[in-house]
Amino acid sequence: MKRSGFANLPLHHGHVPRWLAERMTKLGTAIAETIIVHQGARELLSRLADPFWFQAFGCVMGMDWHSSGITTSVMGALKRGLNPRNNELGVRICGGRGKHSRNTPEELRMFSDKTGLDGDGLVRTSRLTARIDNNAIGDGFQIYLHNFVVTTHGDWTVVQQGLNENSRLARRYHWHSASVKDFVCSPHSGIVGEHQGTIMNLVDERSIPAQQALLCLVRECPDKTLQQVRNLTLPSHHDVRSANVDLKRLGAVLAVAYEKNLRDFASLLLQENLGPRTLQSLALIAEVIHGTPSRFSDPARFSFAHGGKDGHPFPVPLKTYDSSLQTLRAALDSAKLGQNEKLDGFKRLDGFVRAIETSCEPEAHFNQTLARERSISKPLSGRTVFDDIPKRTLKSAGSPQLALFERVKMVH
């Protein structure tokens, strides 16, 4: 999944509260584990190397839908959840933000000693990716976060992020071992950040003449424009707007969750008796697990699973979050006993939602969808990072059902 692109990643102040961080660790780990069970650890690394999928992954976990903080929080959650089980799942996450990034070589060598991998080679790779993004690409961003994800078979993905102090923006870089043939010839699987115009990239394959010229001490300008394969433009506004979401895709999710006949069938696929709000979240989780790269062109849509910690598009519904997590965890536990029906149900659910999207013309009524989510926030124990009250009193839901669709009709 070689994906290159640029996105605006505004810097947000603040921290991830414990009540969300703990849930992100559990849900992120469960999603990662499901991908590993179905498709292997290599597929998880491929997805982490895709900047669009990565952004959607952070959104479905309840983080701010467009901020640079997604990178730190997602990688931190995965490291906390996956590393204690690296013997079982075959994945290890090394490094982190600031001082933790400097521990990457030691962590890689310790993992290599246990698995028989070439530790010195992995350390060299880690340092080389950091130096290339920090020094060889003259885009004004200074690397402050470096995560190296490696499997027991030696596959690896690097996710690192840089800060431009002048613009106060961040840029996230993705590397993937399956995409790299030559470290000095277009090695990135993706670069995410605000477009800065013409920049210097001495590792672009089109810069080979410039590389040779530099070796010969010829003073020629090596400026090159980064090749753009996919463009992810994340705006600076904090609220999620209809323009940020594919309303047909969201409409299909809402149709499956709230149209009675569709909901009953979707619940049957998961072998669970689920309420519509939980089913809405699970449908988006299923897409993160099973969706193809083209499905993540609008990552903001995945914030309609569990909202965002800053209240956009709506407060994190803790009751729904926990119900979604419990359903996914139960499916994983059953799969360990050889009972794969529930876990396979997520794949069937994803296929069912896409079938509705293809055979019908669902389109979400964006404003009414937001209004409904906010109207039921309190009964669902909705919470944001700005709340001073540690726990809200749950109240029975009594808000009337709003029309979530502008139209749902069969296409003949």
The 8 nearest C-alpha neighbors of each residue, nearest first, counted from 0:
[[1, 45, 2, 49, 48, 46, 188, 178],
 [0, 2, 188, 178, 3, 189, 49, 48],
 [1, 3, 189, 188, 49, 0, 229, 228],
 [189, 4, 2, 228, 190, 229, 188, 227],
 [5, 3, 229, 230, 190, 227, 191, 189],
 [4, 6, 191, 192, 230, 231, 193, 190],
 [7, 5, 192, 232, 231, 193, 191, 233],
 [6, 8, 193, 233, 192, 232, 9, 234],
 [7, 9, 67, 66, 169, 192, 168, 6],
 [10, 8, 66, 168, 67, 235, 7, 11],
 [9, 11, 67, 168, 66, 8, 167, 12],
 [12, 10, 66, 9, 13, 68, 67, 63],
 [11, 13, 10, 14, 68, 66, 9, 67],
 [14, 12, 11, 15, 384, 16, 68, 309],
 [13, 15, 16, 12, 384, 68, 11, 72],
 [14, 16, 20, 17, 19, 13, 72, 384],
 [17, 15, 18, 19, 20, 14, 384, 308],
 [16, 18, 20, 19, 21, 15, 22, 14],
 [17, 19, 16, 21, 20, 22, 15, 23],
 [18, 20, 22, 17, 21, 16, 23, 15],
 [21, 19, 17, 23, 22, 18, 15, 16],
 [22, 20, 24, 19, 23, 18, 17, 25],
 [21, 23, 25, 19, 24, 20, 26, 18],
 [24, 22, 20, 26, 25, 21, 27, 60],
 [23, 25, 76, 21, 27, 22, 80, 26],
 [24, 26, 22, 28, 23, 27, 29, 21],
 [25, 27, 29, 23, 28, 24, 324, 22],
 [28, 26, 30, 24, 29, 23, 25, 31],
 [27, 29, 31, 25, 80, 26, 30, 24],
 [28, 30, 26, 32, 31, 27, 33, 25],
 [31, 29, 33, 27, 32, 28, 26, 34],
 [32, 30, 28, 34, 33, 29, 27, 35],
 [31, 33, 35, 29, 34, 30, 28, 36],
 [34, 32, 36, 30, 35, 31, 29, 37],
 [33, 35, 31, 37, 32, 36, 38, 288],
 [34, 36, 39, 40, 32, 38, 33, 37],
 [37, 35, 33, 34, 38, 39, 32, 40],
 [38, 36, 34, 35, 33, 39, 32, 343],
 [39, 37, 35, 34, 36, 42, 40, 41],
 [40, 38, 35, 41, 42, 36, 37, 34],
 [39, 41, 35, 43, 42, 44, 90, 89],
 [40, 42, 44, 43, 39, 45, 154, 150],
 [43, 41, 45, 44, 40, 39, 38, 46],
 [44, 42, 40, 46, 45, 41, 34, 47],
 [43, 45, 47, 41, 42, 46, 156, 48],
 [46, 44, 42, 48, 43, 47, 0, 41],
 [45, 47, 43, 49, 48, 44, 52, 42],
 [46, 48, 44, 49, 45, 53, 43, 52],
 [47, 49, 45, 46, 173, 175, 174, 188],
 [48, 50, 46, 52, 47, 51, 2, 53],
 [51, 49, 53, 52, 189, 54, 48, 191],
 [52, 50, 54, 53, 49, 295, 55, 296],
 [53, 51, 55, 54, 49, 50, 295, 56],
 [52, 54, 56, 50, 51, 55, 47, 49],
 [53, 55, 57, 51, 56, 52, 298, 50],
 [56, 54, 298, 58, 52, 57, 53, 301],
 [57, 55, 53, 54, 59, 58, 52, 60],
 [56, 58, 60, 54, 55, 59, 69, 62],
 [59, 57, 302, 55, 64, 60, 61, 301],
 [58, 60, 301, 302, 56, 61, 304, 57],
 [61, 59, 57, 58, 23, 62, 56, 305],
 [60, 62, 307, 305, 58, 306, 59, 308],
 [63, 61, 307, 58, 308, 57, 60, 64],
 [64, 62, 307, 65, 66, 308, 309, 58],
 [63, 65, 58, 299, 62, 66, 302, 307],
 [66, 64, 63, 233, 8, 67, 9, 299],
 [67, 65, 9, 8, 68, 63, 10, 69],
 [66, 68, 8, 69, 10, 9, 70, 169],
 [67, 69, 66, 70, 71, 72, 11, 10],
 [68, 70, 72, 67, 71, 57, 73, 66],
 [71, 69, 68, 73, 72, 67, 74, 160],
 [70, 72, 68, 74, 69, 73, 75, 96],
 [71, 73, 75, 69, 74, 70, 76, 68],
 [74, 72, 76, 75, 70, 71, 69, 57],
 [73, 75, 77, 76, 71, 72, 78, 70],
 [74, 76, 72, 78, 73, 77, 71, 79],
 [77, 75, 24, 73, 79, 74, 78, 72],
 [78, 76, 80, 74, 79, 75, 81, 28],
 [77, 79, 75, 92, 81, 76, 80, 82],
 [80, 78, 76, 77, 81, 82, 75, 24],
 [79, 81, 77, 28, 78, 24, 82, 76],
 [82, 80, 84, 78, 77, 83, 79, 85],
 [81, 83, 85, 84, 91, 78, 80, 79],
 [84, 82, 81, 85, 80, 79, 86, 78],
 [85, 83, 82, 87, 81, 86, 88, 80],
 [84, 86, 89, 82, 88, 90, 87, 91],
 [87, 85, 84, 89, 88, 90, 83, 82],
 [86, 88, 84, 85, 89, 90, 83, 81],
 [89, 87, 85, 90, 86, 84, 32, 35],
 [88, 90, 85, 151, 150, 86, 87, 40],
 [91, 89, 150, 85, 88, 149, 151, 40],
 [90, 92, 149, 82, 85, 148, 150, 93],
 [93, 91, 148, 78, 147, 82, 149, 146],
 [94, 92, 147, 103, 146, 106, 148, 91],
 [95, 93, 100, 103, 146, 99, 102, 145],
 [96, 94, 100, 99, 146, 145, 144, 97],
 [95, 97, 144, 99, 100, 143, 98, 145],
 [98, 96, 99, 143, 100, 144, 95, 101],
 [97, 99, 100, 101, 96, 102, 95, 94],
 [98, 100, 95, 94, 101, 102, 96, 97],
 [101, 99, 94, 95, 145, 102, 98, 96],
 [100, 102, 99, 98, 103, 94, 104, 97],
 [103, 101, 99, 100, 105, 104, 94, 106],
 [102, 104, 94, 106, 93, 101, 100, 105],
 [105, 103, 107, 122, 106, 102, 108, 101],
 [104, 106, 108, 107, 102, 103, 109, 122],
 [107, 105, 103, 109, 108, 104, 93, 102],
 [108, 106, 110, 104, 105, 109, 103, 111],
 [107, 109, 118, 111, 105, 110, 106, 112],
 [110, 108, 106, 112, 111, 107, 105, 113],
 [111, 109, 107, 113, 108, 112, 106, 114],
 [112, 110, 116, 108, 118, 114, 113, 115],
 [111, 113, 109, 110, 115, 114, 108, 116],
 [114, 112, 111, 110, 115, 109, 116, 108],
 [113, 115, 111, 116, 112, 151, 110, 152],
 [114, 116, 111, 112, 113, 117, 118, 110],
 [117, 115, 111, 114, 118, 153, 112, 151],
 [116, 118, 120, 119, 111, 121, 115, 108],
 [117, 119, 108, 111, 121, 120, 116, 107],
 [118, 120, 122, 121, 117, 123, 108, 104],
 [119, 121, 123, 117, 118, 122, 124, 116],
 [120, 122, 124, 118, 123, 119, 125, 117],
 [123, 121, 125, 119, 104, 124, 120, 118],
 [122, 124, 120, 126, 121, 125, 127, 119],
 [125, 123, 121, 127, 122, 126, 128, 120],
 [126, 124, 122, 123, 128, 127, 121, 129],
 [127, 125, 129, 123, 124, 128, 130, 122],
 [126, 128, 124, 130, 129, 125, 123, 131],
 [129, 127, 131, 125, 130, 126, 124, 132],
 [130, 128, 126, 132, 127, 131, 133, 125],
 [129, 131, 133, 127, 134, 132, 128, 126],
 [130, 132, 135, 128, 134, 133, 129, 127],
 [133, 131, 129, 136, 130, 134, 135, 128],
 [132, 134, 130, 131, 141, 142, 129, 135],
 [135, 133, 131, 130, 136, 132, 137, 129],
 [136, 134, 131, 201, 132, 200, 137, 133],
 [137, 135, 200, 199, 132, 134, 138, 201],
 [136, 138, 199, 139, 198, 135, 200, 134],
 [137, 139, 198, 140, 136, 199, 195, 200],
 [138, 140, 163, 137, 141, 162, 136, 164],
 [139, 141, 163, 162, 161, 138, 142, 170],
 [142, 140, 161, 162, 133, 143, 163, 139],
 [141, 143, 161, 160, 133, 144, 162, 140],
 [144, 142, 97, 161, 96, 160, 141, 145],
 [145, 143, 96, 160, 159, 95, 142, 97],
 [144, 146, 159, 100, 95, 94, 158, 96],
 [147, 145, 94, 95, 158, 93, 157, 159],
 [146, 148, 157, 93, 92, 156, 94, 149],
 [149, 147, 92, 156, 155, 91, 157, 93],
 [150, 148, 155, 91, 154, 90, 153, 147],
 [151, 149, 90, 152, 153, 154, 89, 91],
 [150, 152, 89, 153, 114, 90, 149, 116],
 [153, 151, 150, 154, 116, 149, 89, 114],
 [152, 154, 150, 151, 149, 155, 116, 117],
 [155, 153, 150, 149, 152, 176, 41, 156],
 [156, 154, 149, 176, 148, 175, 153, 150],
 [155, 157, 175, 148, 174, 44, 147, 48],
 [156, 158, 147, 174, 146, 173, 148, 159],
 [159, 157, 173, 146, 172, 145, 174, 156],
 [160, 158, 145, 144, 172, 171, 146, 157],
 [159, 161, 171, 144, 170, 142, 172, 143],
 [160, 162, 142, 141, 140, 170, 143, 169],
 [163, 161, 169, 140, 141, 164, 168, 142],
 [162, 164, 140, 167, 165, 168, 166, 139],
 [165, 163, 167, 166, 162, 168, 140, 139],
 [164, 166, 163, 167, 168, 139, 162, 140],
 [165, 167, 168, 163, 164, 169, 162, 139],
 [168, 166, 164, 163, 165, 10, 169, 162],
 [169, 167, 9, 166, 163, 10, 8, 162],
 [168, 170, 162, 8, 161, 192, 67, 163],
 [171, 169, 192, 161, 191, 160, 162, 172],
 [170, 172, 160, 191, 159, 190, 192, 161],
 [173, 171, 190, 159, 158, 189, 160, 191],
 [172, 174, 189, 158, 48, 188, 157, 190],
 [175, 173, 188, 157, 187, 156, 48, 158],
 [176, 174, 156, 178, 177, 48, 188, 155],
 [175, 177, 179, 155, 178, 154, 156, 174],
 [178, 176, 175, 179, 154, 180, 45, 155],
 [179, 177, 176, 175, 1, 188, 180, 186],
 [180, 178, 186, 176, 181, 177, 175, 182],
 [179, 181, 178, 182, 186, 184, 177, 176],
 [182, 180, 184, 183, 179, 186, 185, 178],
 [181, 183, 186, 184, 179, 180, 185, 202],
 [182, 184, 202, 181, 185, 186, 203, 204],
 [183, 185, 204, 181, 202, 203, 186, 182],
 [186, 184, 203, 204, 202, 187, 183, 182],
 [185, 187, 179, 182, 184, 181, 188, 183],
 [188, 186, 174, 189, 185, 173, 190, 3],
 [189, 187, 1, 174, 2, 173, 3, 175],
 [3, 188, 190, 173, 2, 187, 4, 172],
 [189, 191, 172, 4, 3, 171, 173, 5],
 [192, 190, 5, 171, 6, 170, 4, 172],
 [191, 193, 170, 6, 5, 7, 8, 171],
 [192, 194, 7, 6, 5, 195, 8, 170],
 [193, 195, 196, 5, 192, 6, 7, 197],
 [196, 194, 193, 197, 138, 198, 192, 139],
 [197, 195, 194, 198, 224, 138, 225, 193],
 [196, 198, 224, 223, 195, 199, 222, 225],
 [199, 197, 138, 224, 137, 223, 222, 196],
 [198, 200, 222, 137, 223, 136, 201, 221],
 [201, 199, 136, 202, 223, 203, 135, 137],
 [200, 202, 135, 203, 206, 199, 136, 221],
 [203, 201, 183, 184, 200, 185, 204, 206],
 [202, 204, 185, 206, 205, 184, 201, 200],
 [205, 203, 184, 185, 206, 207, 202, 183],
 [204, 206, 203, 207, 208, 223, 184, 202],
 [205, 207, 209, 203, 204, 208, 201, 210],
 [206, 208, 210, 209, 205, 204, 211, 203],
 [209, 207, 211, 210, 206, 212, 205, 213],
 [208, 210, 212, 206, 221, 207, 211, 213],
 [211, 209, 207, 213, 212, 208, 206, 214],
 [212, 210, 214, 208, 209, 213, 207, 215],
 [211, 213, 209, 215, 217, 214, 210, 208],
 [214, 212, 216, 210, 215, 211, 217, 209],
 [213, 215, 211, 216, 212, 210, 217, 209],
 [214, 216, 212, 213, 217, 211, 210, 218],
 [217, 215, 213, 214, 218, 212, 211, 219],
 [218, 216, 212, 215, 213, 219, 214, 211],
 [219, 217, 216, 220, 213, 212, 215, 221],
 [218, 220, 217, 221, 212, 209, 213, 216],
 [219, 221, 222, 218, 209, 199, 223, 217],
 [222, 220, 209, 219, 223, 199, 201, 206],
 [223, 221, 199, 220, 198, 200, 224, 197],
 [222, 224, 199, 200, 198, 221, 225, 197],
 [223, 225, 197, 198, 226, 222, 199, 200],
 [226, 224, 227, 223, 200, 203, 198, 197],
 [225, 227, 224, 228, 3, 4, 203, 223],
 [228, 226, 4, 229, 3, 225, 230, 5],
 [227, 229, 3, 4, 226, 2, 230, 189],
 [230, 228, 4, 3, 227, 231, 2, 5],
 [229, 231, 4, 5, 232, 227, 228, 6],
 [232, 230, 6, 5, 4, 233, 229, 51],
 [233, 231, 6, 7, 230, 234, 5, 193],
 [232, 234, 7, 6, 65, 231, 8, 235],
 [235, 233, 236, 7, 232, 65, 8, 9],
 [234, 236, 9, 237, 233, 7, 8, 65],
 [237, 235, 234, 238, 239, 233, 9, 65],
 [236, 238, 235, 239, 311, 65, 234, 64],
 [239, 237, 311, 236, 312, 240, 310, 64],
 [238, 240, 312, 311, 243, 237, 241, 299],
 [241, 239, 242, 243, 238, 244, 365, 312],
 [240, 242, 243, 244, 365, 239, 246, 245],
 [241, 243, 240, 244, 245, 239, 246, 297],
 [244, 242, 241, 240, 299, 297, 239, 245],
 [245, 243, 300, 241, 242, 297, 246, 299],
 [244, 246, 248, 247, 297, 249, 300, 243],
 [247, 245, 249, 363, 362, 248, 244, 250],
 [248, 246, 362, 250, 249, 361, 245, 251],
 [249, 247, 251, 250, 246, 245, 356, 252],
 [250, 248, 246, 252, 251, 247, 363, 253],
 [249, 251, 363, 362, 247, 361, 253, 248],
 [250, 252, 254, 356, 248, 249, 253, 361],
 [253, 251, 249, 255, 250, 254, 352, 279],
 [252, 254, 256, 250, 255, 251, 257, 249],
 [255, 253, 251, 258, 257, 256, 252, 250],
 [254, 256, 261, 262, 252, 253, 257, 258],
 [255, 257, 275, 253, 262, 279, 254, 278],
 [256, 258, 254, 275, 255, 253, 259, 262],
 [259, 257, 254, 261, 260, 262, 255, 256],
 [258, 260, 262, 261, 257, 263, 256, 255],
 [261, 259, 263, 262, 258, 264, 255, 265],
 [260, 262, 255, 264, 258, 259, 263, 265],
 [263, 261, 265, 259, 256, 255, 264, 260],
 [262, 264, 266, 260, 261, 265, 259, 267],
 [263, 265, 267, 261, 262, 266, 268, 260],
 [266, 264, 262, 268, 267, 263, 261, 348],
 [267, 265, 263, 269, 268, 264, 271, 272],
 [266, 268, 270, 264, 265, 269, 263, 271],
 [269, 267, 265, 344, 266, 270, 348, 264],
 [268, 270, 344, 266, 271, 267, 341, 345],
 [271, 269, 267, 268, 266, 341, 272, 344],
 [270, 272, 269, 266, 273, 267, 268, 326],
 [273, 271, 266, 274, 270, 267, 263, 269],
 [274, 272, 271, 266, 278, 277, 275, 276],
 [273, 275, 277, 276, 278, 272, 256, 262],
 [274, 276, 256, 278, 277, 257, 279, 273],
 [277, 275, 279, 278, 274, 280, 319, 256],
 [278, 276, 280, 279, 319, 275, 274, 323],
 [277, 279, 281, 275, 276, 280, 256, 282],
 [280, 278, 276, 256, 282, 277, 281, 275],
 [281, 279, 304, 277, 283, 278, 282, 284],
 [280, 282, 284, 278, 283, 279, 285, 323],
 [281, 283, 285, 279, 280, 284, 278, 349],
 [282, 284, 286, 280, 285, 281, 304, 301],
 [285, 283, 281, 287, 286, 282, 280, 288],
 [286, 284, 288, 282, 345, 283, 287, 349],
 [285, 287, 290, 283, 289, 288, 284, 349],
 [286, 288, 284, 285, 290, 289, 283, 56],
 [289, 287, 285, 286, 34, 290, 284, 30],
 [288, 290, 286, 287, 285, 346, 291, 349],
 [291, 289, 286, 287, 294, 288, 292, 349],
 [290, 292, 293, 294, 289, 295, 286, 287],
 [293, 291, 294, 295, 290, 52, 0, 51],
 [292, 294, 291, 295, 296, 290, 51, 52],
 [295, 293, 292, 291, 296, 290, 297, 286],
 [294, 296, 297, 298, 293, 51, 52, 292],
 [295, 297, 294, 298, 293, 51, 231, 292],
 [296, 298, 295, 299, 244, 300, 245, 243],
 [299, 297, 55, 300, 295, 301, 54, 296],
 [300, 298, 301, 297, 302, 64, 244, 243],
 [301, 299, 244, 298, 302, 303, 297, 249],
 [302, 300, 59, 303, 299, 58, 304, 298],
 [301, 303, 58, 306, 304, 59, 300, 299],
 [304, 302, 301, 306, 305, 300, 312, 280],
 [303, 305, 280, 302, 59, 301, 306, 283],
 [304, 306, 61, 315, 303, 302, 59, 316],
 [307, 305, 315, 302, 313, 61, 314, 303],
 [308, 306, 61, 62, 63, 311, 310, 309],
 [307, 309, 383, 384, 310, 62, 63, 315],
 [310, 308, 307, 383, 311, 384, 63, 314],
 [309, 311, 314, 313, 307, 308, 383, 312],
 [312, 310, 313, 307, 238, 309, 306, 239],
 [311, 313, 239, 306, 310, 238, 307, 302],
 [312, 314, 311, 310, 306, 373, 307, 315],
 [315, 313, 310, 381, 382, 383, 306, 307],
 [314, 316, 306, 381, 382, 305, 307, 317],
 [317, 315, 381, 379, 319, 318, 380, 320],
 [318, 316, 320, 380, 319, 315, 381, 321],
 [317, 319, 379, 321, 320, 316, 380, 322],
 [318, 320, 322, 316, 317, 321, 277, 323],
 [321, 319, 317, 323, 318, 322, 316, 324],
 [320, 322, 324, 318, 323, 319, 325, 317],
 [321, 323, 319, 325, 324, 320, 326, 318],
 [324, 322, 320, 326, 321, 325, 277, 319],
 [323, 325, 321, 327, 322, 326, 26, 328],
 [324, 326, 322, 328, 323, 327, 329, 321],
 [327, 325, 329, 323, 324, 328, 322, 330],
 [328, 326, 330, 324, 329, 325, 323, 331],
 [327, 329, 331, 325, 330, 326, 324, 332],
 [330, 328, 332, 326, 331, 327, 325, 333],
 [329, 331, 342, 341, 327, 333, 328, 332],
 [332, 330, 334, 328, 333, 329, 342, 327],
 [331, 333, 329, 335, 334, 330, 328, 336],
 [332, 334, 338, 330, 336, 335, 331, 329],
 [333, 335, 339, 338, 337, 331, 336, 332],
 [336, 334, 332, 333, 337, 331, 338, 339],
 [337, 335, 334, 333, 338, 332, 339, 331],
 [336, 338, 334, 335, 339, 333, 340, 332],
 [337, 339, 334, 333, 336, 340, 335, 341],
 [340, 338, 334, 342, 341, 343, 337, 333],
 [341, 339, 343, 342, 338, 344, 334, 269],
 [340, 342, 344, 330, 343, 269, 339, 270],
 [341, 343, 330, 344, 339, 340, 345, 331],
 [344, 342, 340, 346, 345, 341, 339, 347],
 [343, 345, 269, 347, 341, 268, 342, 346],
 [346, 344, 348, 285, 343, 347, 342, 349],
 [345, 347, 349, 343, 344, 348, 289, 350],
 [346, 348, 344, 350, 345, 349, 351, 268],
 [349, 347, 345, 351, 350, 346, 344, 265],
 [350, 348, 346, 352, 351, 347, 285, 286],
 [349, 351, 347, 353, 348, 352, 354, 346],
 [352, 350, 348, 354, 353, 349, 347, 355],
 [353, 351, 355, 349, 354, 350, 251, 252],
 [352, 354, 356, 350, 355, 351, 357, 349],
 [353, 355, 351, 357, 356, 352, 358, 350],
 [356, 354, 352, 358, 353, 357, 359, 251],
 [355, 357, 353, 251, 354, 359, 358, 352],
 [358, 356, 354, 355, 359, 353, 360, 410],
 [359, 357, 355, 356, 410, 354, 409, 360],
 [360, 358, 409, 408, 355, 356, 410, 357],
 [359, 361, 407, 408, 356, 362, 409, 406],
 [362, 360, 407, 250, 247, 251, 406, 359],
 [361, 363, 247, 250, 246, 404, 405, 406],
 [362, 364, 250, 404, 246, 365, 403, 249],
 [363, 365, 404, 403, 405, 367, 366, 368],
 [364, 366, 368, 363, 367, 241, 369, 246],
 [367, 365, 369, 368, 364, 370, 241, 371],
 [368, 366, 370, 369, 365, 364, 371, 403],
 [367, 369, 365, 371, 366, 370, 403, 364],
 [370, 368, 372, 366, 367, 371, 373, 365],
 [371, 369, 367, 373, 368, 372, 374, 366],
 [370, 372, 374, 368, 373, 369, 367, 375],
 [373, 371, 369, 375, 374, 370, 376, 368],
 [372, 374, 376, 370, 371, 375, 313, 369],
 [375, 373, 371, 372, 376, 370, 398, 377],
 [376, 374, 372, 373, 378, 377, 379, 371],
 [377, 375, 381, 373, 379, 374, 378, 372],
 [376, 378, 380, 381, 379, 375, 393, 394],
 [379, 377, 394, 396, 393, 380, 375, 376],
 [380, 378, 318, 376, 316, 377, 381, 375],
 [381, 379, 377, 378, 317, 316, 318, 391],
 [382, 380, 316, 376, 314, 315, 377, 379],
 [381, 383, 314, 315, 380, 316, 386, 384],
 [384, 382, 308, 385, 314, 309, 310, 386],
 [383, 385, 308, 386, 309, 16, 382, 15],
 [386, 384, 383, 387, 309, 382, 308, 310],
 [385, 387, 388, 384, 383, 382, 389, 390],
 [386, 388, 389, 385, 384, 390, 383, 382],
 [387, 389, 386, 390, 391, 382, 385, 392],
 [390, 388, 387, 391, 386, 18, 382, 392],
 [391, 389, 388, 392, 380, 382, 387, 393],
 [390, 392, 380, 393, 388, 389, 377, 381],
 [393, 391, 394, 390, 380, 378, 377, 379],
 [392, 394, 378, 380, 391, 395, 379, 377],
 [395, 393, 378, 396, 392, 377, 379, 380],
 [394, 396, 378, 397, 393, 379, 377, 398],
 [397, 395, 378, 398, 394, 375, 379, 377],
 [396, 398, 395, 399, 375, 378, 394, 400],
 [397, 399, 396, 400, 375, 374, 371, 401],
 [400, 398, 401, 397, 371, 396, 374, 375],
 [399, 401, 398, 402, 371, 403, 397, 257],
 [402, 400, 403, 399, 371, 367, 368, 370],
 [401, 403, 404, 400, 367, 364, 405, 368],
 [404, 402, 364, 368, 363, 401, 367, 405],
 [405, 403, 363, 364, 406, 402, 362, 250],
 [406, 404, 364, 362, 363, 403, 407, 361],
 [405, 407, 404, 361, 362, 408, 360, 363],
 [406, 408, 361, 360, 359, 404, 409, 405],
 [409, 407, 359, 360, 406, 410, 361, 358],
 [408, 410, 359, 358, 411, 360, 407, 355],
 [409, 411, 359, 358, 408, 360, 357, 407],
 [410, 409, 358, 359, 408, 360, 357, 407]]
